[in-house]
Amino acid sequence: MSDRRRPVGDPEILELFADEPELLAVTDAIHATYREPIERGWRRPVLVLAAAFVLALAAAALWPRGDGFVETALAAVGDEPVIHSVVRRPAPRIGIVDVASGRERAASVEVETWYDTRSGSIRTITRVDGVVVADARGAGTARLAGGEQAQLLTLSYRRALEANRARLNERARLGDREVVWLVVPTGAGRQRVAVDAASHEPVAFEPEGGARWTVVELTSVPAREGLLTPRATAPAPASGQVTGRAPTSPGEAGRTPWAAWLGPRLGRHPLTSLRRETLSRRLSDGRQQHGTGLEFVYGSRRDGISLRVAPRPEPAYGYVEGRLTFNFGPIPPKGKLAVRTPSSGDVWLGQLRYADAFITLRAPSRDLLLAAARQLRPL
């Protein structure tokens, strides 16, 4: 039987504080100062009101606005009209493999955003392993998966602090930092933002349903002409396709100076098809360009290994804009292999440089993909 003189003995009070053990202890301690038992007839509503009061009081004590937390957090961002952020995280599906050792690491994705709070204009630069892969103006311009989420901190954090709409979630440690996690509304859900307990600067954030980003910088800067205008670039290939195919032989293909292959077989997979392909690329200004590539197939087309070789990074072979891999990452240096982990099915894709050629590999497993990359040789 519960002790009627103490709120923690009441099942409804216990349920009310089930997820708040610290507040339960506070409530119990306050009630322990009562000297007289509360009459049964009005005990329950009084205790519920007391519990609600303690919740509000404790929440106010936990929310650090009273000691200038919000004001200091706002000061850390600044009050200039353009909010500027740099956020970073690993991209686990963009793998870079060392061909010789087989060791793999995830590429690093960095999204830099400027947001003009007066005009609503946005400029976003996306980098993968330090290489600019996109520089565009307008919402949703970060082209990698999760890139739009990376803009949420810039768009919503200062606004939520100004409107007192950020709420304390918990205090914790993040690496060697003590942080305060805040829940911040975004207009498309909410996000959690980790704020350094000492400097009051945001150090990480987690969009709802998304991965954690590290905050490298979040500040505000004066508006200036050209700040939100992307740099002009030369016309780039917008698309590419194979427009013609013809069977050829290793002897004929070997006359091509950039040709590379895997030899007559890869393990139990013999060379079963070799074709010279005519390639086209359509530039962003409407012009057309043409080129040549070679396609080798080892084993069956369905579950074997295919090798496509060209003297330049062709969109028809999965090189986006003729300068990026199919992962929207930079083409890796020689000796490295860009790998895309399949999200479904059993097809693995890899891209790399070999001698003077740009290679695209397709294999049913990572092991075969790596074996093919290691067995590349001049034709």
matplotlib code that plots the C-alpha trace (Angstrom):
import matplotlib.pyplot as plt

x = [0.0, 1.3, 2.1, -0.7, 1.5, 3.9, 3.1, 5.6, 3.5, 0.5, 0.3, -1.0, 1.9, 4.3, 2.9, 3.1, 6.8, 7.6, 10.1, 11.4, 13.2, 15.0, 11.8, 10.2, 12.9, 12.4, 8.6, 9.2, 11.7, 9.3, 6.4, 8.7, 8.6, 4.9, 4.2, 0.5, -1.1, -3.4, -7.1, -8.2, -11.1, -8.9, -5.5, -5.4, -6.2, -3.8, -1.0, -1.7, -1.6, 1.6, 3.1, 2.2, 3.6, 6.9, 7.1, 6.8, 9.2, 11.8, 11.4, 12.0, 15.0, 16.4, 15.8, 18.8, 17.1, 17.2, 21.0, 21.3, 21.7, 19.4, 20.8, 24.4, 23.4, 21.9, 25.0, 27.1, 25.2, 25.1, 22.5, 23.7, 21.2, 22.9, 23.3, 26.3, 26.9, 29.3, 28.3, 30.0, 29.4, 30.6, 28.8, 28.7, 27.4, 30.2, 33.1, 36.7, 38.7, 42.5, 42.8, 46.1, 45.0, 41.2, 40.8, 37.8, 36.7, 33.6, 33.9, 33.4, 30.4, 30.5, 27.6, 28.2, 25.1, 24.3, 20.8, 19.6, 16.9, 15.5, 15.1, 15.0, 17.7, 19.9, 23.3, 24.7, 28.1, 28.5, 31.9, 33.0, 36.4, 37.1, 36.2, 33.3, 30.6, 27.8, 27.4, 23.9, 21.3, 17.8, 16.3, 17.3, 20.4, 22.6, 22.5, 23.7, 21.3, 20.6, 21.9, 18.5, 18.5, 21.9, 20.2, 17.7, 20.1, 20.7, 17.1, 15.6, 18.0, 18.3, 14.7, 13.7, 15.9, 14.5, 11.0, 11.8, 10.6, 13.7, 13.2, 15.6, 15.9, 18.7, 22.2, 24.9, 28.5, 29.4, 33.0, 35.0, 32.3, 29.5, 26.4, 22.8, 20.6, 17.8, 14.7, 14.2, 11.1, 12.1, 8.8, 9.3, 9.3, 12.0, 15.7, 17.9, 20.8, 23.7, 24.9, 28.3, 27.5, 30.4, 30.6, 26.8, 27.8, 26.1, 28.4, 26.1, 22.6, 20.3, 17.4, 14.3, 14.9, 18.3, 22.0, 24.0, 26.0, 28.9, 28.6, 31.9, 30.6, 27.3, 27.5, 26.0, 27.6, 26.7, 25.1, 27.3, 26.8, 27.5, 27.7, 24.7, 25.5, 27.1, 30.2, 29.8, 30.9, 31.6, 28.9, 29.0, 27.6, 24.0, 23.5, 25.1, 24.1, 25.4, 24.3, 25.9, 27.6, 29.7, 31.4, 35.2, 38.2, 41.0, 43.4, 41.4, 40.7, 44.3, 45.1, 43.4, 46.1, 43.9, 42.4, 42.6, 41.1, 41.2, 42.9, 41.1, 39.3, 38.7, 38.7, 36.1, 34.6, 35.9, 35.6, 32.3, 31.7, 33.7, 32.1, 33.2, 30.6, 29.7, 29.0, 27.3, 27.1, 24.7, 26.1, 24.1, 24.1, 22.5, 25.6, 26.4, 29.8, 30.7, 33.3, 34.2, 34.3, 34.9, 32.7, 34.0, 31.8, 33.2, 30.7, 27.0, 25.5, 23.2, 25.6, 29.0, 31.5, 31.3, 34.1, 33.6, 36.6, 36.9, 39.6, 37.6, 34.9, 31.8, 28.3, 27.1, 29.4, 28.1, 30.4, 28.1, 28.7, 31.8, 33.7, 32.1, 31.4, 28.0, 28.1, 28.4, 31.9, 35.2, 36.9, 39.4, 43.1, 44.9, 45.1, 41.7, 38.3, 35.0, 32.4, 28.7, 27.2, 24.0, 20.9, 19.0, 19.9, 23.4, 25.0, 28.2, 29.5, 33.0, 34.9, 38.6, 41.4, 43.8, 46.7, 45.0, 41.6, 38.5, 36.9, 33.4, 33.1, 29.9, 30.1, 27.8, 30.0, 32.5, 35.2, 34.8, 34.7, 38.0, 39.5, 38.6, 40.2, 43.4, 43.6, 43.3, 46.1, 46.8, 45.2]
y = [0.0, 3.5, 6.1, 8.6, 11.3, 11.4, 12.1, 9.5, 6.8, 7.8, 5.7, 8.7, 10.9, 8.1, 7.9, 11.6, 11.7, 8.3, 9.8, 12.5, 10.8, 14.0, 15.9, 13.1, 13.4, 17.2, 16.7, 14.1, 16.4, 19.3, 17.2, 15.8, 19.2, 18.9, 18.2, 17.4, 14.7, 16.1, 15.2, 12.4, 14.4, 17.0, 15.4, 14.1, 17.4, 19.3, 16.9, 17.0, 20.8, 20.6, 18.2, 20.5, 23.5, 21.6, 20.5, 24.1, 25.4, 22.7, 23.2, 26.9, 26.1, 23.7, 26.0, 28.3, 31.5, 33.1, 33.2, 34.8, 31.5, 32.5, 36.0, 34.6, 32.0, 34.8, 36.9, 33.9, 33.9, 37.7, 40.0, 40.8, 40.2, 37.3, 34.0, 31.9, 28.3, 25.5, 22.0, 18.7, 14.9, 11.6, 10.3, 6.5, 5.6, 7.5, 5.1, 5.7, 2.5, 2.1, -0.4, -2.0, -2.5, -2.7, -0.2, 2.0, 5.3, 7.4, 10.7, 13.9, 16.1, 19.8, 22.2, 26.0, 28.1, 31.9, 33.0, 36.6, 37.0, 40.0, 38.7, 35.0, 34.3, 31.3, 30.3, 26.8, 25.4, 21.6, 20.1, 16.4, 15.8, 19.5, 19.7, 21.9, 19.7, 22.3, 26.0, 27.2, 29.7, 28.9, 26.4, 22.8, 23.5, 21.1, 18.1, 15.3, 13.3, 15.2, 18.5, 20.2, 19.1, 20.8, 24.1, 23.8, 25.1, 28.3, 28.8, 28.1, 28.3, 32.1, 32.6, 30.1, 31.7, 35.1, 33.9, 31.8, 28.7, 26.5, 24.1, 22.3, 18.6, 17.4, 18.2, 15.7, 15.3, 15.3, 14.2, 16.3, 19.0, 19.6, 20.5, 21.5, 19.8, 22.1, 21.1, 23.7, 23.9, 24.1, 24.5, 21.0, 19.2, 19.9, 19.4, 18.9, 21.3, 20.7, 24.0, 24.2, 24.8, 27.2, 29.2, 28.8, 28.2, 25.3, 22.4, 19.8, 19.3, 16.4, 17.1, 15.0, 11.6, 12.6, 12.1, 14.2, 17.1, 18.8, 22.6, 24.1, 27.6, 29.5, 33.2, 36.2, 38.7, 42.0, 41.8, 42.7, 42.6, 39.3, 37.3, 35.2, 34.9, 31.6, 31.8, 31.6, 28.3, 27.0, 24.9, 21.4, 18.1, 17.9, 14.3, 11.6, 8.4, 5.5, 6.1, 3.2, -0.2, -2.5, -5.7, -5.6, -7.7, -7.3, -6.8, -4.0, -2.4, -2.6, 0.0, 2.5, 4.2, 4.5, 1.0, -1.1, -4.4, -7.3, -9.8, -12.8, -13.7, -12.6, -15.7, -18.0, -15.3, -15.3, -12.4, -12.9, -9.6, -6.6, -3.7, -0.3, 2.3, 5.7, 8.2, 11.6, 14.3, 17.2, 20.4, 22.8, 25.3, 22.8, 21.8, 18.2, 16.4, 12.9, 10.4, 6.7, 4.1, 0.4, -2.1, -5.4, -8.1, -11.0, -13.8, -13.0, -9.6, -10.3, -11.4, -11.0, -8.1, -5.2, -2.8, 0.5, 2.5, 6.0, 8.6, 11.2, 11.0, 10.3, 11.0, 8.0, 5.9, 7.5, 10.5, 13.3, 16.6, 14.9, 15.8, 13.9, 10.3, 8.7, 9.6, 13.4, 13.2, 14.2, 11.6, 9.9, 10.1, 7.2, 4.2, 4.9, 3.6, 5.4, 2.8, 3.1, 0.6, -0.8, 0.2, -2.8, -5.7, -7.0, -4.6, -2.8, 0.2, 1.6, 4.3, 5.1, 6.4, 4.0, 5.3, 7.7, 6.2, 6.7, 3.4, 2.4, -1.1, -3.1, -6.3, -8.5, -8.1, -5.8, -8.5, -8.9, -5.1, -4.8, -7.8, -6.1, -2.8, -4.7, -6.7, -3.7, -3.7, -2.0, -3.8]
z = [0.0, -0.9, 1.8, 1.6, 3.0, 0.1, -3.6, -4.9, -3.4, -5.6, -8.8, -10.8, -9.6, -10.4, -13.9, -14.3, -13.5, -15.1, -17.5, -15.2, -12.2, -11.3, -11.1, -9.2, -6.6, -6.4, -5.9, -3.2, -1.4, -1.4, -0.1, 2.6, 4.3, 4.9, 8.6, 8.5, 6.3, 3.5, 3.9, 1.5, 0.0, -1.7, -1.6, -5.2, -7.0, -4.8, -5.5, -9.2, -9.1, -7.1, -9.5, -12.4, -10.6, -9.9, -13.5, -14.7, -12.0, -12.7, -16.5, -16.0, -13.9, -16.5, -19.4, -19.3, -20.4, -17.0, -16.9, -20.3, -22.2, -25.1, -25.3, -25.4, -28.0, -30.1, -29.7, -30.9, -34.1, -34.4, -35.7, -39.2, -42.1, -43.8, -41.8, -42.8, -41.9, -42.6, -41.6, -42.3, -41.9, -43.4, -46.4, -45.7, -49.2, -50.9, -50.2, -51.3, -51.4, -51.6, -54.5, -53.2, -49.5, -49.9, -47.0, -47.3, -45.8, -46.2, -48.1, -46.2, -47.2, -46.4, -47.0, -46.8, -46.9, -46.9, -46.1, -46.5, -43.9, -45.6, -49.1, -48.4, -51.0, -50.4, -51.8, -51.1, -51.9, -51.5, -51.2, -51.2, -49.8, -50.2, -53.9, -54.9, -56.5, -56.6, -56.2, -56.7, -55.5, -54.2, -51.8, -52.1, -54.0, -52.1, -54.4, -52.2, -50.1, -47.0, -48.5, -48.1, -44.4, -44.0, -44.8, -41.9, -39.2, -41.2, -41.9, -38.5, -35.6, -35.0, -35.8, -33.1, -30.5, -31.3, -30.9, -27.8, -29.6, -28.9, -26.0, -23.8, -24.6, -22.3, -21.1, -22.2, -23.4, -27.0, -27.4, -24.9, -24.7, -22.3, -24.5, -24.1, -26.7, -27.9, -29.9, -32.6, -35.0, -38.7, -40.6, -41.9, -38.6, -36.0, -35.3, -32.3, -31.9, -29.6, -28.1, -26.2, -22.6, -22.2, -25.4, -26.3, -29.9, -31.8, -32.4, -34.0, -35.1, -36.1, -38.6, -37.8, -39.4, -40.7, -39.8, -37.4, -38.8, -37.2, -37.1, -38.2, -38.2, -37.7, -37.7, -39.5, -41.9, -43.6, -47.0, -49.9, -53.6, -55.2, -52.0, -52.9, -56.6, -57.7, -59.7, -63.5, -64.9, -68.4, -70.1, -68.6, -69.9, -68.7, -69.9, -72.0, -73.7, -75.8, -79.4, -81.2, -80.6, -82.8, -81.9, -82.0, -81.0, -78.5, -81.4, -82.9, -79.6, -78.6, -81.3, -79.1, -76.9, -73.8, -73.9, -70.7, -69.8, -67.3, -69.6, -71.2, -67.9, -64.3, -62.1, -63.4, -65.6, -69.2, -71.6, -73.3, -75.1, -76.4, -78.1, -79.3, -78.4, -79.8, -77.0, -77.0, -74.4, -74.4, -72.9, -70.7, -73.6, -76.0, -77.9, -78.6, -78.2, -79.3, -78.2, -78.1, -75.4, -75.0, -73.1, -71.9, -70.3, -68.3, -67.7, -68.2, -68.5, -65.7, -63.0, -64.5, -64.5, -67.0, -67.7, -69.6, -70.6, -72.2, -72.5, -70.6, -67.9, -69.9, -68.6, -70.6, -68.3, -65.1, -64.7, -63.7, -65.6, -67.0, -63.8, -60.9, -60.0, -59.8, -56.1, -57.0, -55.6, -57.1, -59.3, -57.0, -57.6, -59.2, -57.0, -55.4, -56.3, -55.8, -54.7, -54.3, -51.8, -53.3, -51.4, -52.8, -55.1, -55.6, -58.1, -57.0, -59.0, -59.0, -60.8, -61.1, -63.2, -64.8, -66.9, -69.4, -69.1, -66.9, -65.9, -64.7, -63.2, -62.4, -60.4, -58.3, -55.2, -53.6, -53.8, -57.5, -58.0, -56.1, -57.9, -61.3, -60.2, -59.2, -62.4, -64.8, -67.4, -70.8, -73.8]

ax = plt.figure().add_subplot(projection="3d")
ax.plot(x, y, z, "-o")
ax.set_aspect("equal")
plt.show()
